[in-house]
Amino acid sequence: MTQRKLIFFTSADPHTDTGAFFRAYHFANVASKQGIEAEVRLAGSAVDVTNLDALPNNEAGDEIRTKIRESIDAPFDVSL
């Protein structure tokens, strides 16, 4: 049996581009809820998102903070 893992990679700067993080966390959540192994990989400036204060204080920043908090107990990995 072939096993596959979906990897959602982003190197976006969380200070300026929250959309990339929202999509990565969203689709990792969707995949894991369907029993598909998933992972979010953060590289470069993207690792700053591990400090939620790095996100802008606007609606987009609040949306990704919520998405990340919803993902804390999700069955997928986040790697730096």
SERO-4910 file (N, C-alpha, C, O; in steps of 0.05 Angstrom, whole numbers):
BEGIN
 pado doro    nc1    nc2    nc3   cac1   cac2   cac3    cc1    cc2    cc3    oc1    oc2    oc3
  Met    A     17    -23      0      0      0      0     18     25      0     36     27     16
  Thr    A     12     43    -17     27     68    -19     16     88      0     -8     93      1
  Gln    A     33    100     16     25    121     34     34    148     23     56    150     13
  Arg    A     17    167     26     24    194     16     19    214     38      3    210     56
  Lys    A     34    236     36     32    257     56     30    283     41     46    289     23
  Leu    A     10    299     48      8    326     36     24    345     52     21    347     77
  Ile    A     42    360     39     58    380     53     51    407     41     53    412     17
  Phe    A     44    425     59     37    452     52     60    470     61     63    475     85
  Phe    A     75    480     42     99    494     46     95    524     42     82    532     23
  Thr    A    104    540     61    104    569     57    129    582     68    140    573     89
  Ser    A    138    602     54    160    618     64    152    648     64    169    666     65
  Ala    A    126    652     64    115    680     64    122    695     90    127    682    110
  Asp    A    123    721     88    128    737    112    101    742    125     83    755    113
  Pro    A     98    733    150     72    736    163     64    765    169     41    771    175
  His    A     84    783    168     78    811    173     62    823    149     48    843    153
  Thr    A     66    811    126     54    823    102     35    804     86     19    814     70
  Asp    A     37    778     90     21    759     74      9    737     91     21    716     94
  Thr    A    -14    742    102    -27    722    119    -41    701    103    -47    680    113
  Gly    A    -48    707     78    -63    688     62    -49    662     58    -62    641     59
  Ala    A    -23    662     55     -8    637     51    -11    619     76    -13    595     73
  Phe    A    -10    631     99    -12    615    124    -40    605    128    -44    582    135
  Phe    A    -60    622    122    -88    613    124    -93    588    107   -104    569    116
  Arg    A    -84    589     82    -88    567     63    -73    542     73    -84    520     72
  Ala    A    -48    545     82    -33    522     91    -46    508    114    -50    484    114
  Tyr    A    -53    524    134    -66    512    158    -94    501    151   -102    480    161
  His    A   -109    516    135   -136    507    127   -135    480    113   -149    462    121
  Phe    A   -119    477     93   -118    453     78   -106    430     93   -113    407     89
  Ala    A    -87    435    111    -76    414    128    -98    403    146   -100    379    151
  Asn    A   -114    422    157   -137    413    173   -157    396    158   -166    376    167
  Val    A   -164    405    134   -183    391    117   -172    363    111   -187    343    113
  Ala    A   -147    361    103   -135    335     96   -135    317    120   -143    294    118
  Ser    A   -126    327    143   -124    310    167   -151    300    176   -153    278    186
  Lys    A   -172    316    173   -199    308    180   -209    286    162   -228    271    169
  Gln    A   -197    283    138   -205    262    120   -187    238    122   -188    219    106
  Gly    A   -169    238    142   -151    215    146   -126    216    129   -113    195    127
  Ile    A   -120    238    117    -97    240    100    -75    254    116    -79    275    129
  Glu    A    -51    241    117    -29    253    132    -21    279    119    -18    282     95
  Ala    A    -17    300    136    -11    326    126      9    340    144     14    332    167
  Glu    A     22    360    133     42    375    148     43    403    137     40    407    113
  Val    A     47    423    155     53    450    147     82    454    151     92    450    173
  Arg    A     97    463    131    125    469    133    129    499    130    120    512    111
  Leu    A    143    511    149    149    539    150    179    543    145    195    530    158
  Ala    A    186    561    127    214    566    121    219    597    119    200    612    114
  Gly    A    243    604    123    250    633    120    234    650    140    232    643    163
  Ser    A    224    672    129    208    690    146    183    678    158    173    688    177
  Ala    A    174    656    146    150    643    155    151    633    184    131    631    197
  Val    A    175    627    193    177    617    221    168    638    241    162    631    264
  Asp    A    168    663    233    158    684    251    129    680    259    121    691    280
  Val    A    114    665    244     86    661    250     82    644    276     61    643    287
  Thr    A    104    631    285    102    617    311     99    636    334     91    628    356
  Asn    A    105    661    329     99    683    349     74    698    338     77    714    319
  Leu    A     51    692    348     26    703    337     26    734    337     10    746    323
  Asp    A     43    746    354     45    775    354     58    786    329     57    810    323
  Ala    A     71    769    313     84    777    288     63    783    266     69    797    246
  Leu    A     39    773    270     18    778    250      6    806    253      6    817    275
  Pro    A     -3    817    231    -14    844    232    -39    845    250    -53    826    252
  Asn    A    -43    868    262    -67    872    278    -90    883    261    -98    906    262
  Asn    A   -100    865    245   -123    871    227   -140    846    224   -134    825    236
  Glu    A   -160    847    208   -178    824    204   -163    800    194   -168    777    203
  Ala    A   -146    803    174   -131    781    163   -113    768    185   -111    743    186
  Gly    A   -100    784    201    -83    774    222   -100    758    243    -91    737    252
  Asp    A   -123    769    249   -141    755    268   -150    728    257   -153    709    272
  Glu    A   -156    727    231   -166    702    219   -145    681    220   -151    658    226
  Ile    A   -120    687    215    -99    667    215    -93    659    244    -86    636    249
  Arg    A    -94    678    263    -91    670    291   -112    649    299   -106    629    312
  Thr    A   -137    654    291   -158    636    297   -153    609    284   -156    588    297
  Lys    A   -144    609    259   -139    584    244   -116    568    258   -118    544    260
  Ile    A    -96    582    266    -73    568    280    -83    557    306    -76    534    313
  Arg    A    -98    572    322   -108    561    347   -126    537    343   -125    518    359
  Glu    A   -142    537    322   -159    514    316   -143    490    309   -152    467    311
  Ser    A   -118    494    300   -101    472    290    -84    460    313    -71    440    308
  Ile    A    -84    471    336    -66    462    357    -71    432    363    -51    417    367
  Asp    A    -95    423    364   -100    395    370   -105    378    345   -112    355    347
  Ala    A   -101    390    322   -105    375    297    -83    354    293    -61    358    302
  Pro    A    -90    333    279    -70    311    275    -51    316    251    -49    299    234
  Phe    A    -38    339    250    -18    343    230      6    358    243      3    371    264
  Asp    A     29    355    230     53    367    241     58    395    229     49    401    207
  Val    A     72    411    244     82    437    234    112    436    238    121    431    261
  Ser    A    127    440    217    156    438    220    169    464    211    158    479    194
  Leu    A    192    470    223    207    495    216    232    487    202    248    505    195
***
